[in-house]
Amino acid sequence: MDRQTFFGKVVSGVLELCQKHQKPLLVLAGKIAWEEIPELPKEIAGIFSIVNGPMFEGEAMKEAGRLLEQTAFALGRLLQSRL
């Protein structure tokens, strides 16, 4: 996720819906360029990388479904635990 992605149609559109319904947004991304991301709106509760270690970009794209599922599962368990 970089500045272009952050201000792109998908994240902006989902963020608008979250703001409208006063819900937090968790953003899952393959790679995060923190230096390019502006200050986060309060509705964005967090940005998380689905890549869990060193990985070539092509491999990450090939494994994106599995990586996304694993990260979403881990976040879901965390949210369920109400920490």
C-alpha positions as a LaTeX table, in Angstrom:
\begin{tabular}{lrrr}
\hline
Residue & $x$ (\AA) & $y$ (\AA) & $z$ (\AA) \\
\hline
Met1 & 0.00 & 0.00 & 0.00 \\
Asp2 & 1.40 & 3.36 & $-1.01$ \\
Arg3 & 0.07 & 6.90 & $-1.35$ \\
Gln4 & $-1.60$ & 6.12 & $-4.70$ \\
Thr5 & $-3.38$ & 3.06 & $-3.29$ \\
Phe6 & $-4.40$ & 4.91 & $-0.13$ \\
Phe7 & $-6.13$ & 7.60 & $-2.15$ \\
Gly8 & $-7.43$ & 5.14 & $-4.78$ \\
Lys9 & $-11.04$ & 4.30 & $-5.50$ \\
Val10 & $-11.30$ & 1.10 & $-3.45$ \\
Val11 & $-9.88$ & 2.32 & $-0.13$ \\
Ser12 & $-11.55$ & 5.72 & $-0.49$ \\
Gly13 & $-14.91$ & 4.14 & $-1.29$ \\
Val14 & $-14.80$ & 1.70 & 1.61 \\
Leu15 & $-13.59$ & 4.47 & 3.92 \\
Glu16 & $-16.57$ & 6.63 & 2.90 \\
Leu17 & $-18.95$ & 3.78 & 3.80 \\
Cys18 & $-17.22$ & 3.29 & 7.15 \\
Gln19 & $-17.47$ & 7.01 & 7.90 \\
Lys20 & $-21.14$ & 7.06 & 6.89 \\
His21 & $-21.96$ & 4.17 & 9.22 \\
Gln22 & $-19.45$ & 5.14 & 11.93 \\
Lys23 & $-17.55$ & 1.84 & 11.66 \\
Pro24 & $-13.80$ & 1.24 & 11.87 \\
Leu25 & $-11.85$ & 0.04 & 8.84 \\
Leu26 & $-9.07$ & $-2.55$ & 8.85 \\
Val27 & $-6.96$ & $-2.39$ & 5.70 \\
Leu28 & $-5.10$ & $-5.51$ & 4.54 \\
Ala29 & $-2.30$ & $-5.02$ & 2.03 \\
Gly30 & 0.57 & $-7.00$ & 0.59 \\
Lys31 & 3.31 & $-4.44$ & 1.13 \\
Ile32 & 3.05 & $-1.21$ & 3.09 \\
Ala33 & 5.14 & 1.86 & 2.24 \\
Trp34 & 4.63 & 3.61 & 5.58 \\
Glu35 & 6.65 & 6.66 & 4.55 \\
Glu36 & 4.14 & 7.35 & 1.76 \\
Ile37 & 0.96 & 7.03 & 3.82 \\
Pro38 & $-0.46$ & 10.25 & 5.26 \\
Glu39 & $-1.89$ & 10.59 & 8.73 \\
Leu40 & $-4.69$ & 8.06 & 9.01 \\
Pro41 & $-8.30$ & 9.13 & 9.43 \\
Lys42 & $-9.72$ & 8.04 & 12.78 \\
Glu43 & $-11.97$ & 5.48 & 11.04 \\
Ile44 & $-8.93$ & 3.48 & 9.90 \\
Ala45 & $-8.25$ & 1.28 & 12.90 \\
Gly46 & $-5.15$ & $-0.23$ & 11.31 \\
Ile47 & $-3.25$ & $-1.25$ & 8.22 \\
Phe48 & $-1.86$ & $-4.77$ & 8.19 \\
Ser49 & 0.49 & $-6.56$ & 5.80 \\
Ile50 & $-0.58$ & $-10.02$ & 4.71 \\
Val51 & 3.04 & $-10.96$ & 3.93 \\
Asn52 & 4.42 & $-12.66$ & 7.03 \\
Gly53 & 8.11 & $-12.74$ & 6.10 \\
Pro54 & 10.61 & $-12.14$ & 3.31 \\
Met55 & 8.98 & $-13.03$ & 0.00 \\
Phe56 & 9.46 & $-12.14$ & $-3.65$ \\
Glu57 & 6.63 & $-10.03$ & $-5.06$ \\
Gly58 & 5.64 & $-12.69$ & $-7.60$ \\
Glu59 & 5.41 & $-15.34$ & $-4.90$ \\
Ala60 & 3.33 & $-13.01$ & $-2.71$ \\
Met61 & 0.93 & $-12.36$ & $-5.58$ \\
Lys62 & 0.66 & $-16.09$ & $-6.31$ \\
Glu63 & $-0.03$ & $-16.81$ & $-2.63$ \\
Ala64 & $-2.24$ & $-13.72$ & $-2.04$ \\
Gly65 & $-5.42$ & $-15.69$ & $-1.41$ \\
Arg66 & $-3.85$ & $-17.91$ & 1.22 \\
Leu67 & $-1.98$ & $-15.01$ & 2.86 \\
Leu68 & $-5.13$ & $-12.88$ & 2.95 \\
Glu69 & $-7.14$ & $-15.70$ & 4.48 \\
Gln70 & $-4.52$ & $-16.34$ & 7.18 \\
Thr71 & $-4.26$ & $-12.66$ & 8.12 \\
Ala72 & $-8.03$ & $-12.16$ & 8.14 \\
Phe73 & $-8.43$ & $-15.26$ & 10.32 \\
Ala74 & $-5.83$ & $-13.98$ & 12.80 \\
Leu75 & $-7.45$ & $-10.54$ & 12.96 \\
Gly76 & $-10.89$ & $-12.12$ & 13.34 \\
Arg77 & $-9.70$ & $-14.16$ & 16.32 \\
Leu78 & $-8.16$ & $-11.06$ & 17.86 \\
Leu79 & $-11.41$ & $-9.12$ & 17.45 \\
Gln80 & $-13.41$ & $-12.05$ & 18.84 \\
Ser81 & $-11.24$ & $-12.12$ & 21.95 \\
Arg82 & $-12.25$ & $-8.49$ & 22.63 \\
Leu83 & $-8.75$ & $-7.47$ & 23.72 \\
\hline
\end{tabular}
